[in-house]
Amino acid sequence: MATTKDAYMWTPEDGLRHGGFACEGAISPPQKIKSPPSTIYDVLIVGGGYAGLAAARDLTNAVTGHSGRSVLLIEGRDRVGGRSYTIEHNGYKWEMGGTWIFHTQPYTHREVMRYKMDLICSRDPSHKNDFYSINVPGSKRNLSHEEASKISGKVWKLFVNIDGAEGKKICPLPYQQSGNAWVDREAVKKVDAYSCYDRFQEIKHLLNEEEQGVLTAMVVNLAGGRPDMKNAGYWDMIRSHSINGHQYDLMDEIWINYKMKDGSSHLNRQIFNDAVDCGLEYTFKTHVSSIEQKANGTQIYTRDGRVFKGRKVLCTAPLNTLKSIKFDPPFGKLRREAVAAGHINFMTKCHAVVKGPDFASWAGASHPSPLNMAFGDGLTPDGDAHLTAFGGDWRDNFVLEEAPEKLVEAWNKFHSMDVKAIAFHNWNTDEYTQGGPCFMPPRFMSTYIEELRKPHGNIFFANADWAQAWRNFIDGALEQGTLNGIEILNQLRDEDKTGIRKTDYHL
C-alpha cells in the first residue's frame, strides 16, 4: 500500500514521526494525463477531497455522445480525501479527519450504500472504566455516563433555547436556514449577530460552576474557537442542534458513534477509482497558484509552471485557503470580505493509545485545556484502548508538532492514564486547510454564506465550509460536490446546444 507524508505520531520511546504511514487514499504514481498540453477540458477540478471526488465521478459518468465529460483533477497532496483520510499503523485504522456518519446525512448514506460500506460503532460500554470524568473550574470528579448526560443535556438545551423552543422556531429547516417561508430573515440576522460568549452571559446565572465549565468545554470543542467563546458565532450552535433533529439525546449518536469499518480513505478511494474508470485524468502533488478567466476559456496556473485549460473550473479549496489562490478577474466586494475574514475553527483533534482495554468505555470533559472532550473509540489489535479527543484554538500556547508532550499532559488532565502513543494531523498548519472544519464568527452566515455558494463566472465553488446543513461533516462536502457537478453539467449541455459559451462574471 502506498504511503502519505501526512499525519504525526508520537511515542515516548521514538519521539515524533511525520508521515510515511500506509494510506489507501495515497495515489501512486501521482499523475495520469493522457491528453496533450493544448487540451481544453470540460472541467478542471481543484482539490481531491469528497467534494471534488463526487463531482469528478458524476461528471465523468455523465454520458455525452459516447463518453463522459473530460475532467482533470488537480490536487496538492499525495492522496485523495482532503480533510478526511485514514492511516494504517500497527494493524489499526486511524481516522485523521472527518470520521463519523449517520443515516440522517443523505449524501453520505447514498455513497455508503452505493459502495456497500459496513459501519462499526466507536463506543463500547463493556470495559472497566465505564464512567465519565469532569475536570473544570470548581469540579474534578468521576460520574456515570447517565449523570454526565443529564448535566450536558441540561446546559445544552438551555444554551440553544433562545426562541423558547430549542431552536425549532428560529431554525426549523437546517437546509433552509434563512429565507424560508416560516422565519423572517431579520429574525435570523438578529440571532446570527450573537457570539457564543453573548449567549453564555445571558444564561450563566442559571448554572452552577461545574455546569458552566461543562457547557464551555462543549462549546469550545464544537466551535474549535477561542476558550473565551467570543469569536464563535452562536448561529452555528443553533444549526448544529437543528441537524440533530432539535434533540440533544441524538447528538452523541449522530456525531461520534458510527464510522466506516474500512475507513474514510476506502470510501474516497472507491469514488476516485470510479471516476478514473470513466476517464478521469489527474495530477497530484500539484499546487495551484492562480485561476484566470478569459473570453476563450479558463486557465489554471501551477507553481511548477504548468498551465491547464478548461471550459469550467470547480474549486474545492476550503474557505481559509481561498486567499492563497489568485483569481483573475478578482472576486467582488462581498466574497473578498468573506475570504479575508475566514472562519474561526482552529481545532485540535488527537488520538491516544492508552495501556490496557479499560478506557475504551470512558469519556470526559476538560476546560481550560487543549483537549476539551474525549471518549473511548475502540481497541487496538494489541488490546489497548484507543481514544479520540477534540479541543479548541490553542495556537497561542503551542504548536502541536513542536510540543506533542503537551498533548499527553492534556490527556492526563481528563484522568490519569498511561499514554503509549498519540497521533494527530495539525489542520491549522496545513497549507491546504489553514484550520479545521468551518465554524463561523458572528454575522458571517447571514452576510456571506449565500455569496460563497455562487459561481464566479465559469468558476464554481464546492466545499463543506458553506454547505447547507452538515458543514462540519463529510456529508456537507458530498452535498456541495454533487450539487455543483449538476449545475456544471447543465451549463455544459446548454452551451453545447446553443453554441454560446458563458463568459460573464459574477462580480
Secondary structure by P-SEA (a helix, b strand, c coil): cccccbbbbbccccccccccccccccccccccccccccccccbbbccccaaaaaaaaaaaaccccccccbbbbbbcccccccccccccccccccccccccccccaaaaaaaaaaabbbbbbcccccccccbbbbbcccccccccaaaaaaaaaaaaaaaaccccccccccccccccccccccccaaaaaaaaaccaaaaaaaccccccaaaaaaaaaaaaaaaccccccccccaaaaaaaaaaacccccccccccccccccccaaaaaaaaaaaaaaacccccccccccbbbbcccbbbbbcccbbbbbccbbbbcccccccccccccccccaaaaaaaaaccccbbbbbbbbcccccccccccccccccccccccccccccbbbbbbbccccccccccccccaaaaaaaaaaaccccccbbbbbcccccccccccccccccccccccccccccccccbbbbcccccccccccaaaaaaaaaaaaaaaaaaaaaaaaaccccccccc
